[in-house]
Amino acid sequence: MGNPLEDSGNQHPKEQAGISPPISEESTPVDPKREAATNALNGLDANLSEKILAHPELVDTLAWMDSKGKTFSPGLYGDIKDIDPNLGNEYLVAIARKDLLPETRVDRVIGTSEANAEIALATHRFEVLKINQAKFENEREATGEEIVMIRRAEQNVNALRAKHGLPPVFLPPERVKMIDADSIKHSTSSHAGGIDIPTMQKDLIAGKNKQGMTTFDIIQHELIHAGSYQSLQHHEGSTPVDYRVGLEVKSRTRNEAGDFESFLMPLNEAVTEENARRFVMSISENDPELGHLATQRKKNFEEFAVLHKEHPTHIPDPSEFSDDFFGARFDQKSGTLSVDTSGYAPERKAMWGLFDKIYEKNPGAFAGKSSGEAREIMFDMATKAGLTGNILPFGRLMNDTFGRGTFHNYGHLKSAQEIEALVSVLDRLEKKEDTTSDEVER
């Protein structure tokens, strides 16, 4: 047998050790396009990068990304997903973990596994990215005053969150879209002044024919929704849809009409608008940025009072709704009066009626407190529930007061009138032994 080392002088040192020698640059020149493609994936998991680079049809897009200094391209994501949906999901999740997609106020996705929830949340953030690059019908630029309103509304939301022990949230002017229309068309309403859309992370505000204080109230209302607890639900084969916005809960399955039913919406809107109204009414005439709104409101109210005095049978007495009054406009030609007031008045009245009935039937829960103080305790409880997503304390209070199942039944009511009817029935009930609230879902 020959000596295995006899010809070792002709071998690369690493060959002698059983290791393949490096390939010289002369024999295999580096492909600059592939090198650029590799650079574009820098920072991603090495295994994921190799999976992507295994598809040569993606190299051109990756090389282009590198030349533009881009760390993410929606086009690349689409191409990867077309080739391999699972690889596309893996790539999108990795991009989301690196915070290369827009932030979202959505706290969680329910209805699926933890892994699928992460994919669904990343998909949601990708959809928000696409929305950010689009323009809504009749969208216009926000005025300087409206931008001041948006920033003030954000401050107010964070003051409310701080009161309940929650961290601040970022609600920039870019989130709010001013629509040059009298109202916003939406599936639940054809005449909404504004709407918060969690799946888009946008707030649409109808900015036409509105007085300043009314516009501020609408902005404040929608940004309170935006700063409240938000979650989505996942359904196989579709992008995530709403599940929770504040106190409002959507059903997990569609009804016969193909819609997701809404629960606790009247209470959610009542609590949201009452908080918005209080912020708007707290503006003083001395406020350096928005004091002119308070001055205008005062002037309008005085003019309204004069009109009522001159035409008592045609013009309502403004003192009857002074706490809700934002402004009024009288058209001399047509003789019509347009009055702007705080919204959701029936829902807020029903809310206070329910709170008063709870206090009446269960005073022990508010030992030493007046009915007015009890109202504020329950209002704070409902506000906190909307911000944190934990409805259980308020649900337990209702069930402890009126009996198990009351909160469940209350949550199914769709209007202020139905709630007032329920309160009337509760007035005739004796307090039941209580109970737990298994049907109250966070």
VEXDREN-2710 file (C-alpha; in Angstrom, 1 decimal):
% VEXDREN-2710
k/r/px/py/pz
1/MET/0.0/0.0/0.0
2/GLY/1.4/3.4/-1.0
3/ASN/2.1/6.2/1.5
4/PRO/-1.0/8.4/1.5
5/LEU/1.2/11.5/2.1
6/GLU/3.5/10.9/-0.8
7/ASP/1.7/13.4/-3.1
8/SER/0.6/15.8/-0.4
9/GLY/2.8/18.5/-1.8
10/ASN/0.4/18.9/-4.7
11/GLN/-2.7/19.2/-2.4
12/HIS/-4.3/22.3/-0.9
13/PRO/-3.7/22.2/2.8
14/LYS/-7.5/22.0/3.5
15/GLU/-7.7/19.0/1.1
16/GLN/-5.2/17.2/3.2
17/ALA/-7.5/17.6/6.1
18/GLY/-10.5/16.4/4.2
19/ILE/-11.9/20.0/3.8
20/SER/-12.8/21.4/0.4
21/PRO/-10.5/24.2/-0.6
22/PRO/-12.0/27.7/-1.3
23/ILE/-12.8/28.3/-4.9
24/SER/-10.7/30.9/-6.5
25/GLU/-12.3/34.1/-7.7
26/GLU/-10.8/33.5/-11.1
27/SER/-12.5/30.2/-11.6
28/THR/-15.9/31.2/-10.3
29/PRO/-16.5/35.0/-10.5
30/VAL/-19.0/36.4/-8.1
31/ASP/-22.4/37.2/-9.6
32/PRO/-23.0/40.9/-8.7
33/LYS/-26.7/40.6/-9.1
34/ARG/-26.9/37.7/-6.7
35/GLU/-24.6/39.4/-4.3
36/ALA/-27.0/42.4/-4.3
37/ALA/-29.9/40.1/-3.8
38/THR/-28.2/38.7/-0.8
39/ASN/-27.5/42.1/0.6
40/ALA/-31.2/43.0/0.2
41/LEU/-32.1/40.2/2.7
42/ASN/-29.4/41.2/5.2
43/GLY/-30.8/41.1/8.7
44/LEU/-33.2/38.2/8.0
45/ASP/-32.7/34.7/9.4
46/ALA/-30.1/33.0/7.3
47/ASN/-32.3/29.9/6.7
48/LEU/-35.2/32.1/5.5
49/SER/-32.8/34.1/3.2
50/GLU/-31.5/30.8/1.6
51/LYS/-35.1/29.7/1.0
52/ILE/-35.8/32.9/-0.8
53/LEU/-32.6/32.9/-2.8
54/ALA/-33.3/29.4/-3.9
55/HIS/-35.8/31.0/-6.3
56/PRO/-33.8/32.6/-9.1
57/GLU/-36.9/34.4/-10.4
58/LEU/-36.7/36.7/-7.3
59/VAL/-33.1/37.8/-7.8
60/ASP/-33.9/40.7/-10.1
61/THR/-36.4/42.2/-7.6
62/LEU/-34.0/41.7/-4.7
63/ALA/-31.1/43.3/-6.6
64/TRP/-33.4/46.3/-7.4
65/MET/-34.3/46.6/-3.7
66/ASP/-30.6/46.7/-2.8
67/SER/-29.9/49.4/-5.4
68/LYS/-32.7/51.5/-3.9
69/GLY/-31.7/50.9/-0.3
70/LYS/-35.1/49.2/0.4
71/THR/-35.5/46.7/3.2
72/PHE/-39.0/45.7/2.2
73/SER/-41.0/45.6/-1.1
74/PRO/-44.7/44.8/-1.3
75/GLY/-43.9/43.4/-4.8
76/LEU/-41.3/41.0/-3.5
77/TYR/-43.8/39.8/-0.8
78/GLY/-46.4/39.2/-3.5
79/ASP/-43.9/37.3/-5.7
80/ILE/-42.8/35.1/-2.9
81/LYS/-46.4/34.4/-1.9
82/ASP/-47.3/33.5/-5.5
83/ILE/-44.4/30.9/-5.5
84/ASP/-45.0/29.5/-2.1
85/PRO/-47.7/30.9/0.2
86/ASN/-46.1/29.5/3.4
87/LEU/-42.8/31.1/2.5
88/GLY/-44.6/34.3/1.9
89/ASN/-46.1/34.2/5.3
90/GLU/-42.8/33.4/6.9
91/TYR/-41.2/36.3/5.1
92/LEU/-44.0/38.7/6.1
93/VAL/-43.8/37.7/9.8
94/ALA/-40.0/38.3/9.7
95/ILE/-40.5/41.7/8.2
96/ALA/-43.2/42.5/10.8
97/ARG/-40.9/41.5/13.6
98/LYS/-38.3/43.9/12.3
99/ASP/-41.0/46.7/12.5
100/LEU/-40.7/47.3/8.7
101/LEU/-44.6/47.5/8.5
102/PRO/-46.8/50.2/9.9
103/GLU/-47.6/50.1/13.6
104/THR/-51.2/49.1/14.6
105/ARG/-53.4/49.8/17.5
106/VAL/-54.8/46.2/17.3
107/ASP/-53.9/44.4/20.5
108/ARG/-54.5/40.8/19.4
109/VAL/-56.1/38.5/16.9
110/ILE/-58.4/35.8/18.1
111/GLY/-59.9/32.7/16.6
112/THR/-56.7/30.9/15.6
113/SER/-53.4/29.5/16.9
114/GLU/-50.7/31.7/18.2
115/ALA/-48.6/31.1/15.1
116/ASN/-51.5/31.8/12.8
117/ALA/-52.4/34.9/14.9
118/GLU/-48.9/36.3/14.2
119/ILE/-49.4/35.7/10.5
120/ALA/-52.8/37.4/10.6
121/LEU/-51.5/40.4/12.5
122/ALA/-48.6/40.7/10.0
123/THR/-51.1/40.5/7.1
124/HIS/-53.2/43.2/8.8
125/ARG/-50.2/45.5/9.0
126/PHE/-49.4/44.8/5.4
127/GLU/-53.0/45.8/4.4
128/VAL/-52.5/49.0/6.4
129/LEU/-49.3/49.7/4.4
130/LYS/-51.4/49.5/1.2
131/ILE/-54.1/51.7/2.6
132/ASN/-51.4/54.3/3.6
133/GLN/-50.4/54.6/-0.1
134/ALA/-54.0/55.0/-1.3
135/LYS/-56.4/58.0/-1.2
136/PHE/-60.0/57.9/-0.1
137/GLU/-62.8/59.2/-2.3
138/ASN/-63.3/63.0/-1.7
139/GLU/-60.3/63.1/0.6
140/ARG/-58.8/66.5/1.2
141/GLU/-55.9/67.9/3.1
142/ALA/-56.6/68.7/6.8
143/THR/-56.5/72.4/7.5
144/GLY/-54.0/73.8/10.0
145/GLU/-56.8/74.2/12.6
146/GLU/-57.9/70.6/12.1
147/ILE/-54.3/69.4/12.6
148/VAL/-54.3/71.3/15.9
149/MET/-57.6/69.5/16.8
150/ILE/-56.1/66.1/16.0
151/ARG/-53.1/66.7/18.1
152/ARG/-55.2/67.9/21.0
153/ALA/-57.5/64.9/20.7
154/GLU/-54.5/62.6/20.9
155/GLN/-53.3/64.4/24.1
156/ASN/-56.8/64.0/25.5
157/VAL/-56.9/60.3/24.7
158/ASN/-53.6/59.7/26.4
159/ALA/-54.7/61.7/29.4
160/LEU/-57.7/59.4/29.6
161/ARG/-55.5/56.3/29.3
162/ALA/-53.1/57.6/31.9
163/LYS/-56.0/58.1/34.3
164/HIS/-56.7/54.3/34.0
165/GLY/-53.0/53.3/34.3
166/LEU/-52.4/52.7/30.5
167/PRO/-49.4/53.8/28.4
168/PRO/-49.8/56.5/25.7
169/VAL/-50.6/55.6/22.1
170/PHE/-49.5/57.3/18.9
171/LEU/-52.4/58.8/16.9
172/PRO/-50.8/61.1/14.3
173/PRO/-52.5/63.5/12.0
174/GLU/-51.8/61.0/9.1
175/ARG/-54.2/58.6/10.6
176/VAL/-57.1/61.0/10.3
177/LYS/-58.6/61.5/6.8
178/MET/-60.7/64.5/6.2
179/ILE/-63.5/63.7/3.7
180/ASP/-65.1/66.6/1.8
181/ALA/-68.7/65.4/2.5
182/ASP/-71.5/66.1/4.9
183/SER/-71.4/62.5/6.2
184/ILE/-69.5/59.2/5.9
185/LYS/-71.3/56.3/4.2
186/HIS/-70.7/53.0/6.1
187/SER/-72.2/49.6/6.4
188/THR/-73.8/50.5/9.8
189/SER/-74.8/54.1/8.9
190/SER/-75.3/56.3/5.9
191/HIS/-74.9/59.6/7.7
192/ALA/-72.1/59.1/10.2
193/GLY/-70.0/62.2/11.1
194/GLY/-67.0/60.0/11.3
195/ILE/-65.8/56.5/11.6
196/ASP/-62.9/54.6/13.1
197/ILE/-61.8/51.6/11.0
198/PRO/-59.5/49.2/12.9
199/THR/-58.7/47.0/9.9
200/MET/-57.4/50.1/8.1
201/GLN/-56.1/52.0/11.1
202/LYS/-57.7/55.1/9.8
203/ASP/-60.3/57.6/11.0
204/LEU/-62.6/59.2/8.4
205/ILE/-64.1/62.5/9.3
206/ALA/-66.8/64.3/7.3
207/GLY/-65.4/67.8/7.1
208/LYS/-68.0/69.6/5.1
209/ASN/-70.6/72.1/6.5
210/LYS/-69.4/71.6/10.1
211/GLN/-68.7/74.3/12.6
212/GLY/-65.3/74.1/14.4
213/MET/-66.5/72.7/17.7
214/THR/-68.6/70.0/16.0
215/THR/-65.6/69.0/13.9
216/PHE/-63.4/68.8/17.0
217/ASP/-66.1/66.6/18.8
218/ILE/-66.2/64.2/15.8
219/ILE/-62.4/64.0/15.7
220/GLN/-62.2/63.5/19.5
221/HIS/-64.9/60.8/19.4
222/GLU/-63.2/58.8/16.7
223/LEU/-59.7/59.0/18.2
224/ILE/-61.1/57.8/21.5
225/HIS/-62.3/54.7/19.6
226/ALA/-58.8/54.5/18.1
227/GLY/-57.2/54.7/21.5
228/SER/-59.5/52.0/23.0
229/TYR/-58.9/48.3/23.1
230/GLN/-59.0/46.8/19.6
231/SER/-58.8/43.2/18.4
232/LEU/-59.4/41.3/15.2
233/GLN/-60.8/37.9/14.4
234/HIS/-59.2/35.4/12.0
235/HIS/-61.2/33.4/9.5
236/GLU/-59.5/30.9/7.2
237/GLY/-58.9/32.1/3.7
238/SER/-59.6/35.8/4.4
239/THR/-57.9/38.8/5.9
240/PRO/-58.7/39.6/9.6
241/VAL/-62.0/41.4/10.4
242/ASP/-63.1/43.4/13.5
243/TYR/-63.8/41.7/16.7
244/ARG/-63.5/44.3/19.5
245/VAL/-63.4/48.1/19.4
246/GLY/-63.7/49.4/23.0
247/LEU/-66.8/47.9/24.6
248/GLU/-68.3/46.8/21.3
249/VAL/-68.0/43.1/20.4
250/LYS/-68.7/41.4/17.1
251/SER/-70.1/37.9/16.7
252/ARG/-67.6/35.2/15.7
253/THR/-69.9/33.9/13.0
254/ARG/-72.0/35.6/10.3
255/ASN/-75.8/35.9/10.5
256/GLU/-78.2/34.9/7.7
257/ALA/-77.6/38.2/6.0
258/GLY/-73.8/37.5/5.9
259/ASP/-72.9/40.1/8.5
260/PHE/-71.2/39.9/11.9
261/GLU/-73.6/41.0/14.6
262/SER/-72.6/43.8/17.0
263/PHE/-73.1/43.7/20.8
264/LEU/-72.9/46.5/23.3
265/MET/-72.7/49.1/20.6
266/PRO/-75.1/51.6/22.2
267/LEU/-73.1/51.6/25.4
268/ASN/-69.8/51.9/23.5
269/GLU/-71.0/54.9/21.6
270/ALA/-72.5/56.5/24.7
271/VAL/-69.3/56.2/26.7
272/THR/-67.2/57.4/23.8
273/GLU/-69.3/60.4/23.1
274/GLU/-69.7/61.4/26.7
275/ASN/-65.9/61.4/27.1
276/ALA/-65.5/63.4/23.8
277/ARG/-68.2/65.9/24.8
278/ARG/-66.5/66.5/28.2
279/PHE/-63.2/67.2/26.5
280/VAL/-64.8/69.5/23.9
281/MET/-66.7/71.4/26.6
282/SER/-63.6/71.8/28.8
283/ILE/-62.0/74.2/26.2
284/SER/-61.9/77.7/27.7
285/GLU/-61.9/81.0/25.9
286/ASN/-58.3/81.5/27.2
287/ASP/-57.0/78.4/25.4
288/PRO/-54.2/79.7/23.1
289/GLU/-55.0/77.2/20.3
290/LEU/-58.7/76.4/20.5
291/GLY/-60.1/79.2/22.7
292/HIS/-61.8/80.8/19.6
293/LEU/-64.1/77.7/19.4
294/ALA/-65.4/78.4/22.9
295/THR/-65.9/82.0/22.1
296/GLN/-67.9/81.1/18.9
297/ARG/-70.0/78.7/20.9
298/LYS/-70.8/81.3/23.5
299/LYS/-71.8/83.8/20.8
300/ASN/-74.0/81.3/19.0
301/PHE/-75.7/80.4/22.2
302/GLU/-76.5/84.0/23.0
303/GLU/-77.9/84.5/19.5
304/PHE/-79.9/81.4/19.7
305/ALA/-81.4/82.6/23.0
306/VAL/-82.5/85.8/21.3
307/LEU/-84.1/84.0/18.5
308/HIS/-86.0/81.8/21.0
309/LYS/-87.2/84.9/22.8
310/GLU/-88.4/86.4/19.5
311/HIS/-90.0/83.2/18.2
312/PRO/-90.8/81.0/21.2
313/THR/-93.1/78.7/19.3
314/HIS/-90.7/78.0/16.5
315/ILE/-87.3/78.2/18.1
316/PRO/-86.5/75.7/20.9
317/ASP/-85.1/77.0/24.2
318/PRO/-81.3/76.5/24.1
319/SER/-81.1/76.2/27.9
320/GLU/-82.8/72.8/27.6
321/PHE/-79.7/71.3/26.0
322/SER/-77.0/73.8/26.9
323/ASP/-74.6/71.0/28.0
324/ASP/-74.8/69.5/24.5
325/PHE/-74.8/72.7/22.5
326/PHE/-71.9/73.2/20.0
327/GLY/-73.3/75.9/17.7
328/ALA/-76.1/77.1/15.5
329/ARG/-76.6/78.7/12.1
330/PHE/-79.7/80.6/11.0
331/ASP/-80.4/81.0/7.3
332/GLN/-82.2/84.3/6.9
333/LYS/-83.4/83.5/3.3
334/SER/-84.9/80.1/4.0
335/GLY/-85.7/80.8/7.6
336/THR/-84.1/77.5/8.7
337/LEU/-82.1/76.9/11.8
338/SER/-79.3/74.3/12.0
339/VAL/-78.2/73.3/15.5
340/ASP/-75.1/71.3/16.2
341/THR/-75.2/69.3/19.4
342/SER/-73.3/66.4/21.0
343/GLY/-74.1/63.1/19.4
344/TYR/-75.7/59.9/20.6
345/ALA/-78.1/61.7/23.0
346/PRO/-80.6/58.8/23.2
347/GLU/-77.8/56.3/23.9
348/ARG/-76.3/58.5/26.6
349/LYS/-79.7/59.0/28.2
350/ALA/-80.2/55.3/28.3
351/MET/-76.7/54.8/29.8
352/TRP/-77.5/57.2/32.7
353/GLY/-80.8/55.5/33.2
354/LEU/-79.2/52.1/33.5
355/PHE/-76.6/53.5/35.9
356/ASP/-79.3/55.1/38.1
357/LYS/-81.2/51.8/38.2
358/ILE/-78.1/49.8/39.2
359/TYR/-77.6/52.3/42.1
360/GLU/-81.2/52.1/43.1
361/LYS/-81.3/48.3/43.2
362/ASN/-77.8/47.8/44.5
363/PRO/-76.8/50.7/46.7
364/GLY/-74.5/48.5/48.8
365/ALA/-72.1/48.4/45.9
366/PHE/-71.6/52.2/46.3
367/ALA/-71.6/52.5/50.1
368/GLY/-71.5/56.2/51.2
369/LYS/-71.9/57.5/47.7
370/SER/-74.6/59.7/46.2
371/SER/-76.4/58.8/43.1
372/GLY/-74.3/61.3/41.1
373/GLU/-71.1/59.9/42.5
374/ALA/-72.3/56.3/41.7
375/ARG/-72.9/57.5/38.2
376/GLU/-69.4/58.6/37.8
377/ILE/-68.0/55.4/39.3
378/MET/-69.9/53.4/36.8
379/PHE/-69.0/55.7/33.9
380/ASP/-65.3/55.4/34.8
381/MET/-65.8/51.6/35.1
382/ALA/-67.3/51.5/31.6
383/THR/-64.6/53.8/30.2
384/LYS/-61.8/51.7/31.6
385/ALA/-63.5/48.6/30.2
386/GLY/-63.4/50.1/26.7
387/LEU/-59.8/51.1/27.0
388/THR/-58.5/47.8/28.5
389/GLY/-60.9/45.3/26.9
390/ASN/-61.9/43.9/30.3
391/ILE/-65.7/44.1/30.4
392/LEU/-65.9/41.6/33.3
393/PRO/-66.2/44.1/36.2
394/PHE/-69.1/46.0/34.7
395/GLY/-70.8/42.7/33.6
396/ARG/-70.5/41.3/37.1
397/LEU/-72.0/44.4/38.6
398/MET/-75.0/44.1/36.3
399/ASN/-75.4/40.4/37.0
400/ASP/-74.9/40.9/40.8
401/THR/-77.6/43.6/40.7
402/PHE/-80.3/42.0/38.5
403/GLY/-79.4/38.3/38.3
404/ARG/-77.3/36.1/36.1
405/GLY/-77.8/36.6/32.3
406/THR/-78.8/40.2/32.6
407/PHE/-75.6/41.5/31.1
408/HIS/-75.8/39.0/28.3
409/ASN/-79.3/40.1/27.4
410/TYR/-78.4/43.7/27.7
411/GLY/-75.5/43.2/25.3
412/HIS/-77.8/42.0/22.5
413/LEU/-79.9/45.2/22.5
414/LYS/-79.4/47.4/19.4
415/SER/-81.0/50.7/20.4
416/ALA/-81.5/53.2/23.2
417/GLN/-85.2/52.4/23.1
418/GLU/-84.7/48.7/23.7
419/ILE/-82.3/49.5/26.6
420/GLU/-84.9/51.9/28.2
421/ALA/-87.5/49.1/27.8
422/LEU/-85.2/46.7/29.6
423/VAL/-84.5/49.1/32.4
424/SER/-88.2/49.5/32.8
425/VAL/-88.5/45.7/33.2
426/LEU/-85.6/45.6/35.6
427/ASP/-87.4/48.2/37.8
428/ARG/-90.0/45.6/38.6
429/LEU/-87.5/42.8/39.4
430/GLU/-86.2/41.9/42.8
431/LYS/-82.5/41.6/43.2
432/LYS/-81.4/38.0/42.4
433/GLU/-78.7/36.0/44.2
434/ASP/-75.8/36.4/42.1
435/THR/-73.4/35.0/40.4
436/THR/-70.7/34.7/38.1
437/SER/-70.5/36.1/34.6
438/ASP/-69.3/33.3/32.4
439/GLU/-71.1/34.8/29.4
440/VAL/-69.1/38.0/29.7
441/GLU/-66.2/37.6/27.3
442/ARG/-63.1/39.7/27.3
END
